[in-house]
Amino acid sequence: MPFFAYKARNARGELMQGVLEGADSNAVADQLFGTGATPVEITLTRQAAAKDGESWWARMTEKKVNSMDVQLFSRQLYTLLKSGVPIMRGLAGLQESAISKSFGRVIKDLRESLDAGRELSAAMRRHPEVFNNFYLSMVKVGEMTGRLDDVFLRLFDHLEFDREMKNRVKSATRYPTFVIIAMTLAMVVVNIFVIPQFVKVFESFKAELPLMTRILIATSKFTVEYWPVLLVAAIAGFFASRTWVATPGGRFAWDKAKLRFPIAGKIIHKATMARFARSFALSSRSGVPIVQALTVVSQTVDNAYLSSRVEQMRDSVERGDSILRTSIAAGVFTPVVLQMIAVGEESGALDDLMDEIAQMYEREVDYELKTLASQIEPIMITFLGAMVLVLALGIFLPIWNLGQAALH
């Protein structure tokens, strides 16, 4: 929606000015009347409200809102609502105590939107970079059912689970990533600095060099002469791949390919399905109908391929199929999980069984992450051994042959 700069006078006759978002000037005027202010002038503008008079440098260097801010906000809001504190007073207190200035402004905008008569979910929808679709859908459900405090507690648990999962993946992949980068740098250094020095020695032999040595020399010569082209090609390939992945088709193909990676694929798949089961259980317990719950959950899976499978399940359920049949048709669940879904559907405790499924996937992911280093080590050792063997055959074999000839 467009932004409108306004000038208005409050009940005491004081002049107020700022920027509001609205469908048109009449909608902005209605917002001002709702706050008890009388609009004097409303004009269309391209810029949103200024950030409390801060300089452009302060805004550029300011820390952005992160998931931890939203997680703590959910927990604090649950505590305040559970204690019977009115939401406007609670948001005012959270705004004053906010450590992040960026998030403090978000809370301030939430207060102003609520004061203008909007619902909390509609106010949060104005900040898609802070609150994702799943968060907004759950808050909307909380407003509809009158259980907003419980929803915020469950959202806190959900965000905590997401954060722990991401931290585990980062910690497990840190060592293999470091080793791969070190090996790549070693290969570049050998090609650019080491092999050219041996070329001078090989040229003095005046003899035919082994095939492996000729390959290494040709590779090194190509790298030294065309490294600017290789660097530009690598940068262009990186940005081209990012652009391709940003497209719907590229994102779908890449997310599907990730699930086929030798070791990381099964971890990504299990972590994603744990997130699906946890989100589905949370939505179901909050009173969301199954079709709507699957729609909401498909937006939280964070994998375009698996998200399409969840949407396929939703369409089948909407046509009258059971959860079990749609889960089998999706082809992303193990037989054990399918059995648990069948039991949950028959007993009417699908949300509890989905929680069990999430915990089972989490335990499997935890085990896979703990053993990730031991699974990757043989691959890295094999690759390192092959690299050393190639270098040994290519560099030291001619010297060895020359030594043998000299002895004879």
N, C-alpha and C positions, 0 to 999 in steps of 0.2 A: 504493500500500500504506500501511497505517497506521503511525504512529510509536509506539514504546514507550520509556518512561523506565526505565532499569535501574540497579541497584546490584549490584556484583560485587566479588569479591576475586581478585587475581592470584596468581601462584605464590608470591610473597613475603608474601601475606596482606594486602597493602595494599588499601584500599577504593577502588574505581573507580565512577564514575557518569557517565551520559551518556544520549544518545538514539539509538536504532537503528531502522531501517525493516525491517519484516518482515510476512509474511502473518499470523502470530499470535505469541503469546508463546513457543510452543515453537520456532518458527523463530528468534526472537531468542536464546533460550537456546542453540540449536545454534550460532549465530554466536559467542556468548561462549565456549562450550566449545571452539570451533575456534581461538580466540585464546589458549587456556590459562587463561581466567578462569572462576571458579565463580559463577554468578548467585545473588544473595541475594534480590533483589526486582525484579519486572518489572511495570510498570503501563502501561496505555494512556494516551497523551497526544495532544493535538491539534497540538502545536508540534514542529518539527524541532529539531535540536541547536542550542544557542546558539553564536554565532560568537565563540569565544575570549574571552568576557567583554566584548566591545565594547559601548559605549553605543548606544542607538537612533539618536542623531544621527550617530555614526560610520558605522553601517550604512546610513543613508539617503543620506549624502553620499559614500559609498564608490564608487569607479569600478567599473562593471560589467565583466564579462568580455567582450572583443570578439574579432573574428575574427583579429586580429593575435596575440593571446595563444595561440589554438589553433594558428595557423600556426607560431609559434616553438616551441611545445610539440611539434608533430609533427616538426619538423626536429631538435630536441634529442634527442627520444626515438629517432629513427632513428640518429643519431650514436652514442648510448649503446649501443643494441642491436647495431649493426654492430661496435662495439668489443668486444663480449662482456661488457658490464656487465650483471649481473642486473637484471631490471626493478624489483624492490623497492628495490634500492640506487639505481638511476637515478631513480626517482620521489622518493626521499628527498632526493637532491641537487637535483632540480628544485623541490621544495617549498621548500627552504631558499633557493634563489636566485631564487624567483619575485618579480618586481617588483610584480605585482598581488596584493593580499591576497585578493581574491575568488577568483582562480584558484589561489592557494596553498591555500585551503581545499578547492577541488575536487580538487587533487592529493592532499591529505591524505585525503580521503574515498576516493579511488581506492586508496590504499595500504591503508586499513583494510578496504575491501571485498575486495581481493586477499588480505589476511591472513586474512580470514574464509572464504576458499575460493572466492570468486567468480571468474569469468573477467573479463578486462579489458573486453570488450565489454559484459558485464552490469553491471560497475561504472560504465562511462560512461553506460549507459542511465539511470542514476539522475539524470543531469544533462542533460535534453533541451534546456534553454536554452543549453547550451554546445556539445554535440555533436549535430549533426543526424542524420537517419536514414541519409543516405548515408555519413557518417563512421562511424557505428556498424556499418553493413553491411560496409564495407570492413575495419574492424578484425576483425569476425567472420570474414571470409574469410581474413585474415592468420593468425588463430589456427588455422583449419582446415587451411591449407596449410603452416603453419610458416614463412611468409615475412612475418612481422610488420614487420621492419625495412624491407623493400622497400615494403610498403603505406604505412608512415608517410612515406617519401620521396615516393611518388606523391601522397599526400594533401597534403603540403606544396606540391608543384607545382600541384595542383588549386586549393588555397586562394589561392596566389599569382596564378594566372590569374583567379580570381573577383575578387580585390581590385583588380587592375589594370583589369579591365573596368569595375567600378563607379566607380573613380576617373576613368576616361576619360569615362564618361557624365556624371558630375557636372561635370567641367571643361568639357565641351562644351555643357552646358545652362545653365551659370552666367550667361553673357552674355545669351542670349535671355530667361531668366527675369527678370533684372534689368530689361531693357528693357520687358517686358510689365508688370511691377509698376509701373515708373515711368509708363508710359502710362495705366494704370488710375488711379493716384493723380492724374495730371494731369486726367483726365476728371472725377474726383470734385471736385477743387478748382475747376475751371471751372464745374461745375454748382452748387456751393454758394456760391462767393464771387464769381466773375467775372460770370456772366450776371445775377444779381440786381441788380448795379450798373447794367448796361445797361438793365434793365427800366424803371428810373426815367427814363432818357433817352428810351426808346421811347414811354412814356406821354405825354410832352410833345409828341409829334409830332401827336397828335390825328388820326391817319390809319391806314388798314388796313395791317397788317404782312404781309410775305410769309409763305407757308406754312412755310418752313423756320424762320423766326424764331419763329412761333407754336409750332412743335413744340419748339424749344429752350427757350422760356419755360415751356411746360407740363411738360417733363421736369425742368427746374430747380426749378419750384415743387413738383412731386411729390416730388423728392429732399429738398428743404429741409423740407417739412412732414411727410414720412413716413420720415425717415431712421432713427428708432428701429425702425420696423416692418421696414424693409429690412435693418437690421443683424441683428435677431433672426431674420429669414427666412434670411439668409445663413448664420448660425451653425447654425440648425436644419437647413438643407439640407446643410451640411458634415457634421454628425454623422449625419444620416440616411443620407447616401451612404456614409459609413464603415461604418455598421451594415449597410447592404445589401451592400456589398462583402465584409464579413466572413462572410456566409452563403455556402454552397456554390454556389447558383444565381447569386447576385450576383457572386461571384468569377469564375465561369466566363464570364458575360456580359461583365464588365469586361475580363478578360484577352483575350477574343476581340475586343472592340472596340478594344483598344490596338493590335492588329496591323493595324488598318485606318486608323490615323492617317496623314495625308498624308506626313510626313517621318519622324517618330519610329517609326512602325509597322515599317518595314523594318529599322531599326536594332535594335529590340527583338527582332524575329523572328530576325535573323542572330545576335545575341548569344546568344539562348536556344538556337539550334540548335548554335552553337559549344560551348556548355556541355554539351549533350546528347552531341555527338560525343566530346568530351574525357572525359566521365564514362563513356561506353560503352567507349571504348578502355581506360580505366583498369581498369574492372571485368573486361573480357575478358582483359587481360594478367595480372590477379591470379588467374585460374583460375575465375571465376564463370561458371556455365552461362548461355547466352544468355537464357533465359526469366527467370531470377533477375536477370540483369544489367539487363534492360529494366524489371523491377519496381523495382529500386534506382534506376535512372536517372530513372524517371518522378517520383520524389520530389525530384529535384534540379533539375528544369527550371524551377521557380519561375514557371510559367504554367499555370493550370488547364486552359485549352483545349489547349495543346500537350501537357500531361501526359496528358490523356485520349487524345490521338492516339498517344502512346507506349504507353499501356496497351492501346489497340486493336491496335498492332503486336504486343505481347506475347501477347495472346489468339490472334492469327492464327498466330504462330510456334508457340504451344502446340498448335494444331490441326494443325500440320504444314506450314504455308506457309513459303516461303523469306523471307529478310530483304528481298530485292529486291521481291517482290510486296507484302509488308506495307508497305514504304516508299512504293511507288507508291500504294497504297490510302490511306495516311495523308494524302497531298496537301500535305505541308509541305516537301518537298525539291525543289530545282531539278533540271532534267535532268542537269546536270553532276555533281551529287552522286549522283544515282541511278546514273549510269554508273560512278562510282567505287565505289559499294556493290556493283554487279554484278561488277566486276573483283575486289574484295576477297573476295567470297563464292566466286567461282570459284577463286581462287588460294589460299584458306585463310588469307589475311593481312588479315582484316577489321579487326583492331585497328589495324594499321599504316595502313590506308586511312582509318579513322575519325580517326586522328591527323592525316592529311593534310586531311581534311574540316574538322576543327576549326581547323587553321592557315589554311585558305582562308577560312573564315567570319571568323576573327579579322582577317585582312588586309582583308577587305571592311568589317568594322565599323570598323577603324582609319581606313580611307579615308573612310567615311561621317561619322565623328566629326570628322575634320580639315576636311571640307568642309561641316560642319553650319551653321556661321555664314554661309557664302556662300549656302547654300540657304534659310536663314531670312530673311536680310536683305531680299530682294525682297518677301516677305510683310509684314514689319514696316514697310518703307517705304511699301508700298501702303496698309496700314491707317492709318499715321500721316498720309499724304497725304489719305486720305478723311476723317479726323477734322479736319484743318486746313481742308479744303474745306467741310465742314459748318459749322464755326465761322465761316468767312469769309462764307459765304452767309447764315447766320443772323444774324450780329452786324453785319457791315459793309455788307451790301446795303441795309438800311433807311437807314443813314447816307449811303450813296452816292446812293440815290434822293432823299433830302432835299436833298443838295447839288446834284443835277442840277435839281430843281424850283426851288431858290433862284436858280440861275444864269439860268433862263428867266423 
